[in-house]
Amino acid sequence: MILRAKYLIPNSEHIIENGAIEIRGSEIVDIGTYSTLRRNNATTVCDFGEAVILPGLVNAHTHLELTNHHDLIERTERFTDWILQLVQYRRDDQAWVDRAVDDGISMSLAGGTTAVGDIHGFKRVAQTLKNSPLRKVVFFETMGFSTERAQLGIERIDSNLASASPPSPLFTPAVSPHAPNSTSAMLYRHCLAIVQSRGLHFSTHLSETPEEIEFLATGTGAFADLLNTLQISMEGWTPPGVSPVQYMRDLGVLKARPLLAHCNYLTDRDIQILAESGSSVVFCPRSHHYFNHTDHPIERLLEAGVNVAVGTDSLVSNWSLSMLDELKFLAQTQPGILPETLIDLGTINGAKGLRLNRVGKLKKGWQADMIAVRIANDGSPLIEQILDESSQNLLTVVAGKICYDLIFREEDARAEL
């Protein structure tokens, strides 16, 4: 099969006019101008006209199981009050989780996502997720602050990983202790031992709020109040008295080159530590806006050489799971970042952050993960047109399989009329 469009962007540095890409199985076998590929090829051609074919978008941090919580949680001034609602509304129901994951997958594919880093906190992996056509690294989440709860967290992560076997080309299990304000040092060390012994990936929420920084520095504040409300003992715990990033370094977590979600509040020293460790950071722009956080240190991270990816977070703190929309919002709110860099943030940087091989660019021998985006073709710079509000995802292909086709859906709708 050959996909053709007015433009093809194999990576942020190159543009091919009248571009085409040939797919065989799950891989890209050729790429170039349409006239070159078509000359010696009699295969099926899908022509998307005034559109751009580019690498599929990578949502490096999301919670698909929370998709159906969108209208259940009210926006609050205090982050811990929002968490308390989430705890109260969380449902231990396999059918509910399956529906949420299924809806989240459909929304993701429609929004141009071909790969996700999904945080999965439910006690069993949803088969809907495991068998979906979406490429995914599933970070099984665990937490437990008191000694008793930490032991339960250890049992939970061990059980989840056992149920996740075997991995597949589209499904990679990984580990995610939730955050320093909910997870003991003992549980972090257990998760670290797992990833080191099994070669798995590691993610955690980190430095998300000023309250988290206060809690680790002094053991007081909103998170101490939340633990008391939830009747979780802090007995035997001594605040480390350092920043969240320095705490992860001291626990040895940064040796695993983890994927760190949010990192909204960082000192210059924190950024230096992250750069030296080889860790990746996921910025969730619209979730960041939802919680009214101050300016994210994304530009300082990029300048320091930290690999920064982009995620949507969940629908509880966002208004869509579209990665194309996420990048558009980022373009509007971060004018200091070049459009080409924004494309990297949503493609190759995300793939690097999730440790996905041969994903994030369009190259011979790489995985056939790509999208086709309709543009106005109004003469403005091409990448700016992709990031313009008027652009629209037409096609999502994962591992050579068409998973979303808007043109077909539009023709189907017209036929029904």
C-alpha positions as CSV (number, residue, x, y, z in Angstrom):
1,M,0.0,0.0,0.0
2,I,1.2,3.5,-0.8
3,L,-0.1,6.6,1.0
4,R,0.2,9.9,-0.9
5,A,-0.4,13.5,0.1
6,K,0.5,17.0,-1.0
7,Y,3.3,17.0,1.6
8,L,5.2,14.4,3.6
9,I,7.2,15.2,6.7
10,P,9.4,12.2,7.6
11,N,10.8,14.2,10.5
12,S,10.8,17.8,11.7
13,E,13.8,18.7,9.5
14,H,12.6,17.5,6.1
15,I,9.6,18.2,3.9
16,I,8.8,16.2,0.7
17,E,6.4,17.8,-1.8
18,N,4.0,15.3,-3.5
19,G,5.3,12.8,-1.0
20,A,4.5,9.2,-0.7
21,I,5.3,6.3,1.6
22,E,5.0,2.6,1.0
23,I,4.0,0.2,3.7
24,R,4.4,-3.6,3.8
25,G,3.2,-5.4,6.8
26,S,4.1,-3.3,9.9
27,E,7.0,-1.6,8.4
28,I,7.9,1.3,6.0
29,V,9.6,-0.1,2.9
30,D,10.1,3.1,0.9
31,I,9.6,6.8,1.2
32,G,10.0,9.7,-1.3
33,T,8.1,11.5,-4.0
34,Y,5.0,9.9,-5.4
35,S,6.3,9.8,-8.9
36,T,9.4,7.9,-7.8
37,L,7.5,5.3,-5.7
38,R,4.7,4.9,-8.2
39,R,7.0,4.3,-11.2
40,N,7.9,0.7,-10.4
41,N,5.0,-0.2,-8.1
42,A,1.5,-1.4,-8.9
43,T,0.2,-1.6,-5.3
44,T,-2.9,0.2,-4.0
45,V,-2.6,4.0,-3.6
46,C,-4.5,6.0,-0.9
47,D,-4.3,9.7,-1.9
48,F,-5.1,12.3,0.8
49,G,-4.8,15.4,-1.4
50,E,-4.3,18.7,0.5
51,A,-2.8,17.0,3.5
52,V,0.4,16.2,5.3
53,I,1.6,12.7,6.2
54,L,3.8,12.8,9.3
55,P,4.9,10.4,12.1
56,G,2.2,9.3,14.4
57,L,1.9,11.3,17.6
58,V,3.1,9.8,20.9
59,N,1.0,10.5,24.0
60,A,3.7,9.9,26.7
61,H,1.4,10.3,29.7
62,T,-2.2,9.5,30.0
63,H,-4.7,7.6,32.2
64,L,-7.1,5.8,29.8
65,E,-9.0,4.1,32.7
66,L,-10.2,7.5,33.9
67,T,-11.8,8.5,30.6
68,N,-15.4,8.0,32.0
69,H,-14.6,10.2,35.0
70,H,-14.7,13.3,32.9
71,D,-18.0,14.6,34.3
72,L,-17.7,13.2,37.8
73,I,-14.9,15.3,39.2
74,E,-15.3,19.0,39.9
75,R,-12.5,21.5,39.4
76,T,-11.2,22.7,42.8
77,E,-8.8,25.3,44.0
78,R,-6.7,22.8,46.0
79,F,-5.0,19.9,44.2
80,T,-5.5,17.6,47.2
81,D,-9.3,18.3,47.2
82,W,-9.3,17.2,43.6
83,I,-7.4,14.0,44.5
84,L,-9.8,13.3,47.3
85,Q,-12.7,13.4,44.8
86,L,-10.8,11.0,42.5
87,V,-10.3,8.6,45.4
88,Q,-14.0,8.8,46.3
89,Y,-15.3,8.2,42.7
90,R,-12.8,5.5,41.7
91,R,-14.7,2.4,40.8
92,D,-13.4,-1.2,41.3
93,D,-15.4,-2.5,38.4
94,Q,-13.9,-4.3,35.4
95,A,-16.7,-3.5,33.0
96,W,-16.5,0.2,33.9
97,V,-12.7,0.2,33.3
98,D,-13.1,-1.7,30.0
99,R,-15.5,0.9,28.7
100,A,-13.4,3.8,29.8
101,V,-10.3,2.3,28.2
102,D,-12.2,1.5,25.0
103,D,-13.5,5.0,24.7
104,G,-10.1,6.5,25.5
105,I,-8.5,4.4,22.8
106,S,-11.0,5.5,20.2
107,M,-10.5,9.2,21.2
108,S,-6.7,8.8,21.0
109,L,-6.7,7.3,17.6
110,A,-9.1,9.9,16.3
111,G,-6.7,12.6,17.6
112,G,-3.7,11.3,15.8
113,T,-2.1,9.2,18.6
114,T,-0.4,6.1,17.5
115,A,1.4,5.3,20.8
116,V,0.7,5.9,24.5
117,G,2.4,5.7,27.8
118,D,-0.7,4.7,29.9
119,I,-0.8,4.7,33.6
120,H,-2.9,1.7,34.7
121,G,-4.0,1.6,38.3
122,F,-6.7,-1.0,38.1
123,K,-6.0,-4.4,39.8
124,R,-6.1,-6.2,36.4
125,V,-5.0,-5.3,33.0
126,A,-8.0,-4.5,30.8
127,Q,-8.0,-6.9,27.8
128,T,-9.5,-4.0,25.8
129,L,-6.2,-2.2,26.4
130,K,-3.9,-5.2,25.8
131,N,-5.6,-6.2,22.6
132,S,-6.1,-2.8,21.1
133,P,-4.4,-1.7,17.9
134,L,-2.8,1.3,19.7
135,R,0.9,0.9,20.5
136,K,1.3,1.2,24.2
137,V,3.7,1.1,27.1
138,V,1.4,0.3,30.1
139,F,2.9,1.5,33.4
140,F,1.2,-0.5,36.1
141,E,0.7,1.9,39.0
142,T,1.1,1.2,42.6
143,M,1.1,3.2,45.8
144,G,1.3,2.9,49.6
145,F,2.7,5.3,52.1
146,S,2.4,3.5,55.4
147,T,4.3,0.3,55.9
148,E,1.1,-1.8,55.8
149,R,-0.1,-0.1,52.6
150,A,3.3,-0.3,51.0
151,Q,3.3,-4.0,51.5
152,L,-0.1,-4.2,49.7
153,G,1.4,-2.0,47.0
154,I,4.2,-4.5,46.5
155,E,1.7,-7.4,46.2
156,R,-0.3,-5.4,43.7
157,I,2.5,-4.5,41.4
158,D,3.8,-8.1,41.5
159,S,0.4,-9.4,40.7
160,N,-0.2,-7.0,37.8
161,L,3.1,-7.7,36.2
162,A,2.4,-11.4,36.4
163,S,-1.0,-10.9,34.7
164,A,0.5,-8.8,31.9
165,S,2.7,-11.5,30.4
166,P,3.6,-12.0,27.7
167,P,4.5,-8.6,26.1
168,S,3.9,-8.1,22.4
169,P,5.0,-5.7,19.7
170,L,2.2,-3.4,20.6
171,F,2.1,-4.0,24.4
172,T,5.0,-3.4,26.7
173,P,4.4,-3.7,30.5
174,A,6.2,-1.2,32.8
175,V,6.2,0.0,36.4
176,S,4.9,3.2,38.0
177,P,5.0,4.0,41.7
178,H,2.5,6.8,41.9
179,A,4.3,9.8,43.5
180,P,6.5,10.7,46.5
181,N,3.5,12.0,48.5
182,S,1.6,8.6,48.2
183,T,4.4,6.0,47.9
184,S,6.9,5.0,50.5
185,A,10.7,4.7,50.0
186,M,10.4,1.0,50.5
187,L,7.9,0.7,47.7
188,Y,10.0,2.9,45.4
189,R,13.0,0.6,46.0
190,H,10.9,-2.5,45.3
191,C,9.8,-1.1,42.0
192,L,13.4,0.0,41.2
193,A,14.6,-3.6,41.9
194,I,11.9,-4.9,39.5
195,V,12.8,-2.7,36.6
196,Q,16.5,-3.4,37.1
197,S,16.1,-7.2,37.3
198,R,13.6,-7.4,34.4
199,G,14.7,-4.6,32.1
200,L,11.4,-2.8,32.4
201,H,10.7,0.9,32.1
202,F,9.9,3.1,35.1
203,S,7.6,6.2,35.5
204,T,6.4,8.3,38.3
205,H,4.6,11.6,38.9
206,L,7.1,14.1,40.2
207,S,7.3,17.7,41.4
208,E,3.7,18.3,40.3
209,T,2.7,20.9,42.9
210,P,4.2,23.2,45.5
211,E,2.3,21.2,48.1
212,E,4.4,18.1,47.2
213,I,7.6,20.1,47.6
214,E,6.4,21.3,51.0
215,F,5.5,17.8,52.1
216,L,9.0,16.4,51.3
217,A,10.7,19.4,52.8
218,T,8.8,19.5,56.1
219,G,6.3,16.7,56.3
220,T,3.5,19.3,56.7
221,G,0.9,21.0,54.5
222,A,-2.0,19.8,52.2
223,F,-0.6,16.3,51.6
224,A,-0.1,15.6,55.3
225,D,-3.7,16.7,55.8
226,L,-4.9,14.4,52.9
227,L,-3.1,11.4,54.5
228,N,-4.8,12.2,57.8
229,T,-8.2,12.5,56.1
230,L,-7.6,9.1,54.4
231,Q,-6.4,7.7,57.8
232,I,-3.0,6.8,56.4
233,S,-0.3,6.7,59.1
234,M,2.9,8.7,58.7
235,E,4.4,7.0,61.7
236,G,8.1,6.2,61.2
237,W,8.4,8.6,58.2
238,T,10.9,11.4,58.2
239,P,10.6,14.0,55.5
240,P,13.8,13.9,53.4
241,G,14.2,17.6,53.4
242,V,15.1,17.9,49.7
243,S,13.3,18.6,46.5
244,P,11.3,15.8,44.8
245,V,14.0,15.4,42.1
246,Q,16.8,15.2,44.7
247,Y,14.7,12.7,46.6
248,M,14.4,10.4,43.5
249,R,18.2,10.7,43.0
250,D,18.9,9.8,46.6
251,L,16.6,6.7,46.3
252,G,18.5,5.6,43.2
253,V,15.4,6.0,41.0
254,L,17.1,8.3,38.5
255,K,19.6,5.5,37.7
256,A,16.7,3.8,35.9
257,R,16.4,6.8,33.5
258,P,12.7,7.1,34.3
259,L,9.9,8.9,32.5
260,L,8.9,11.7,34.9
261,A,5.4,13.0,34.6
262,H,4.7,16.8,35.0
263,C,7.9,18.2,36.7
264,N,6.0,21.5,36.9
265,Y,8.2,23.1,39.6
266,L,12.0,22.6,39.2
267,T,15.0,24.5,40.5
268,D,18.0,25.0,38.2
269,R,19.8,22.3,40.3
270,D,16.9,19.9,39.7
271,I,17.2,20.5,36.0
272,Q,20.9,19.8,36.1
273,I,20.4,16.6,37.9
274,L,17.7,15.4,35.4
275,A,20.0,16.3,32.5
276,E,22.9,14.4,34.0
277,S,20.7,11.4,34.8
278,G,19.3,10.9,31.3
279,S,15.7,10.9,32.6
280,S,12.8,12.1,30.4
281,V,10.1,14.6,31.4
282,V,6.5,14.6,30.2
283,F,4.8,18.0,30.0
284,C,1.0,17.9,29.9
285,P,0.1,21.4,28.7
286,R,-3.7,21.5,29.0
287,S,-3.7,19.6,32.4
288,H,-1.1,22.1,33.6
289,H,-3.5,24.9,32.5
290,Y,-6.5,23.1,34.2
291,F,-4.7,23.2,37.6
292,N,-3.6,26.8,37.2
293,H,0.1,26.0,37.6
294,T,2.7,28.7,37.1
295,D,4.9,28.6,34.0
296,H,6.3,25.2,33.2
297,P,10.1,25.0,33.0
298,I,10.0,23.4,29.5
299,E,12.3,25.8,27.8
300,R,14.9,25.5,30.6
301,L,14.6,21.7,30.3
302,L,15.1,21.8,26.6
303,E,18.1,24.2,26.9
304,A,19.7,21.8,29.4
305,G,19.3,18.9,27.0
306,V,16.6,17.0,28.8
307,N,14.4,14.8,26.6
308,V,10.9,16.4,26.9
309,A,7.8,14.6,25.6
310,V,4.1,15.6,25.7
311,G,1.1,14.0,27.2
312,T,-2.6,14.7,27.6
313,D,-3.0,13.3,31.2
314,S,-6.5,12.1,31.7
315,L,-9.9,13.4,30.7
316,V,-10.4,14.4,34.3
317,S,-8.1,17.3,33.8
318,N,-8.3,17.8,30.1
319,W,-11.1,18.4,27.5
320,S,-9.9,15.9,24.9
321,L,-7.4,13.1,24.4
322,S,-6.3,14.5,21.0
323,M,-2.5,14.8,20.8
324,L,-3.0,17.1,17.8
325,D,-5.1,19.4,20.0
326,E,-2.4,19.2,22.7
327,L,0.3,20.3,20.3
328,K,-1.9,23.1,19.0
329,F,-2.4,24.4,22.6
330,L,1.3,24.1,23.2
331,A,1.9,26.2,20.1
332,Q,-0.5,28.9,21.3
333,T,0.9,29.0,24.9
334,Q,4.7,28.5,24.3
335,P,5.5,31.0,21.4
336,G,9.2,30.7,22.3
337,I,9.4,27.1,21.1
338,L,10.0,26.6,17.4
339,P,7.2,24.7,15.6
340,E,9.7,22.1,14.4
341,T,10.6,21.5,18.1
342,L,6.9,21.0,18.9
343,I,6.7,18.3,16.3
344,D,9.7,16.6,17.9
345,L,8.0,16.9,21.3
346,G,5.0,15.0,20.0
347,T,6.8,12.4,18.0
348,I,10.4,11.3,18.4
349,N,10.9,12.7,21.9
350,G,7.8,10.8,23.1
351,A,9.1,7.6,21.5
352,K,12.4,8.1,23.2
353,G,10.7,8.8,26.5
354,L,8.8,5.5,26.2
355,R,11.8,3.6,24.9
356,L,10.0,2.6,21.7
357,N,12.4,1.4,19.0
358,R,12.0,2.5,15.3
359,V,9.1,4.8,16.2
360,G,8.8,8.6,16.0
361,K,10.1,9.2,12.5
362,L,9.2,7.9,9.0
363,K,12.2,5.9,7.8
364,K,12.8,2.8,5.8
365,G,12.7,-0.2,8.1
366,W,10.9,1.7,10.9
367,Q,7.5,1.0,12.1
368,A,4.6,2.2,9.9
369,D,3.1,4.5,12.6
370,M,1.8,7.7,10.9
371,I,-1.0,10.1,10.5
372,A,-2.4,12.3,7.6
373,V,-3.5,15.8,8.6
374,R,-5.7,18.0,6.5
375,I,-4.4,21.5,6.1
376,A,-5.6,24.8,4.6
377,N,-2.6,25.0,2.3
378,D,-2.8,28.7,2.5
379,G,0.9,29.5,1.9
380,S,1.9,29.8,5.5
381,P,4.8,27.7,6.8
382,L,3.8,24.0,6.6
383,I,4.4,23.0,10.2
384,E,2.5,26.1,11.4
385,Q,-0.5,24.9,9.3
386,I,-0.4,21.5,11.0
387,L,-0.5,23.3,14.4
388,D,-3.3,25.7,13.3
389,E,-6.7,25.4,14.8
390,S,-8.2,24.5,11.3
391,S,-6.1,21.4,10.8
392,Q,-7.8,18.0,11.2
393,N,-6.5,14.4,11.5
394,L,-7.8,12.3,8.6
395,L,-5.9,9.0,9.1
396,T,-4.2,7.1,11.9
397,V,-2.0,4.1,11.0
398,V,-0.4,1.9,13.6
399,A,2.1,-0.9,12.6
400,G,0.8,-0.7,9.1
401,K,-2.9,-1.0,10.1
402,I,-5.4,1.7,9.4
403,C,-7.0,2.3,12.8
404,Y,-8.9,5.6,12.0
405,D,-10.0,6.9,8.7
406,L,-12.1,10.1,8.7
407,I,-12.5,10.2,4.9
408,F,-14.2,6.8,5.0
409,R,-16.3,7.9,7.9
410,E,-17.4,11.1,6.1
411,E,-18.3,9.1,3.0
412,D,-20.2,6.6,5.1
413,A,-22.1,9.4,6.8
414,R,-23.0,10.9,3.4
415,A,-24.1,7.5,2.1
416,E,-26.5,7.1,5.1
417,L,-28.0,10.5,4.2
